[in-house]
Amino acid sequence: MSGFDLSGLTASFNGKRVIGPLSLTVHPGDKVALVGKSGAGKSTLIRLIHERVNRDSSLIPQDLGIVNALSVFHNVFMGQLDKHATWYNTITLARPFARDRAEVNALLKSLGMTEKLWTPAASLSGGQRQRVAIARALYRNASVLLADEPVSALDGPMANSVMTLLRDRFSTSVIALHDVELALNYCTRIVGIQDGQIALDQPSANLVASDIMFLY
Ligand SMILES: Nc1ncnc2c1ncn2[C@@H]1O[C@H](COP(=O)(O)OP(=O)(O)OP(=O)(O)O)[C@@H](O)[C@H]1O
């Protein structure tokens, strides 16, 4: 699966509706940026989409989901935990296989983090932790990327290099982004969220940054 057609998406907290009901169709090859002001419902929508497409997606959540007690290697390896037998995962915990070490190392190299393979995640910086979550999503290699502010802790050049990597590695994606320029440069479709509803849905090619500002 690389596209999806979801309807009846709703979320409420304490009896207050924060998303929907809304429908979202994502075609194979769509690279969707979710934009909108803080609290508009972007993270909630990413979570709702993930609940529906789950195993077919690579997820980068806003809280990253990093396990501090584990090494960088093991955090990245978790991206494929459900693809291996239990015995394989158990052996990997103590003594990772050379093929997996090489694959994870290559991913970390593309993210400028080779020397951190065996570092405990607890001792990483915020930007390094974010890159571990990105490496985990790349390692999972699902057909769809769902990401919530995946480059918010990275400096400008690194943010651009990671967005290029994600664009090239995932043909279909939905990425919540607060940086409108990144959204326009790296995504093919802009979906604007306002008060839990879709207030804008246009190809990026038809838009400039000022067209999106009414959402903020
Ligand atoms: N666990 C929760 N309990 C109560 N309210 C919540 C919870 N999670 C989100 N909300 C509320 O739902 C609304 C949408 O939140 P959400 O995190 O989806 O927004 P967002 O667009 O991703 O914001 P940001 O850009 O700041 O991350 C907000 O009003 C928020 O306060």
The ligand as a MOL file (V3000), in Angstrom:
LIG
                    3D

  0  0  0     0  0            999 V3000
M  V30 BEGIN CTAB
M  V30 COUNTS 31 33 0 0 0
M  V30 BEGIN ATOM
M  V30 1 N -3.4190 14.5130 25.1810 0
M  V30 2 C -4.1660 15.6180 25.0230 0
M  V30 3 N -5.0420 16.0050 25.9840 0
M  V30 4 C -5.8240 17.1000 25.8320 0
M  V30 5 N -5.7810 17.9050 24.7430 0
M  V30 6 C -4.9200 17.5750 23.7570 0
M  V30 7 C -4.0670 16.4190 23.8510 0
M  V30 8 N -3.3210 16.3480 22.7120 0
M  V30 9 C -3.6810 17.4070 21.9620 0
M  V30 10 N -4.6440 18.1370 22.5820 0
M  V30 11 C -5.2900 19.3480 22.0580 0
M  V30 12 O -5.6820 19.0960 20.7190 0
M  V30 13 C -5.4540 20.2330 19.9200 0
M  V30 14 C -4.5820 19.8320 18.7240 0
M  V30 15 O -3.2950 19.4880 19.2130 0
M  V30 16 P -2.1400 18.9920 18.2240 0
M  V30 17 O -0.9890 18.5960 19.0760 0
M  V30 18 O -2.6970 17.9920 17.2960 0
M  V30 19 O -1.8290 20.3460 17.4380 0
M  V30 20 P -0.6080 20.6740 16.4530 0
M  V30 21 O -1.2020 21.3630 15.2780 0
M  V30 22 O 0.1820 19.4560 16.1880 0
M  V30 23 O 0.2330 21.6850 17.3450 0
M  V30 24 P 1.8330 21.9510 17.3530 0
M  V30 25 O 2.1710 22.6090 16.0310 0
M  V30 26 O 1.9940 22.9030 18.5180 0
M  V30 27 O 2.5160 20.6310 17.5710 0
M  V30 28 C -4.8190 21.2990 20.8040 0
M  V30 29 O -5.8230 22.1830 21.2150 0
M  V30 30 C -4.3040 20.5090 21.9830 0
M  V30 31 O -4.3610 21.2750 23.1650 0
M  V30 END ATOM
M  V30 BEGIN BOND
M  V30 1 1 1 2
M  V30 2 1 2 3
M  V30 3 2 2 7
M  V30 4 2 3 4
M  V30 5 1 4 5
M  V30 6 2 5 6
M  V30 7 1 6 7
M  V30 8 1 6 10
M  V30 9 1 7 8
M  V30 10 2 8 9
M  V30 11 1 9 10
M  V30 12 1 10 11
M  V30 13 1 11 12
M  V30 14 1 11 30
M  V30 15 1 12 13
M  V30 16 1 13 14
M  V30 17 1 13 28
M  V30 18 1 14 15
M  V30 19 1 15 16
M  V30 20 2 16 17
M  V30 21 1 16 18
M  V30 22 1 16 19
M  V30 23 1 19 20
M  V30 24 2 20 21
M  V30 25 1 20 22
M  V30 26 1 20 23
M  V30 27 1 23 24
M  V30 28 2 24 25
M  V30 29 1 24 26
M  V30 30 1 24 27
M  V30 31 1 28 29
M  V30 32 1 28 30
M  V30 33 1 30 31
M  V30 END BOND
M  V30 END CTAB
M  END
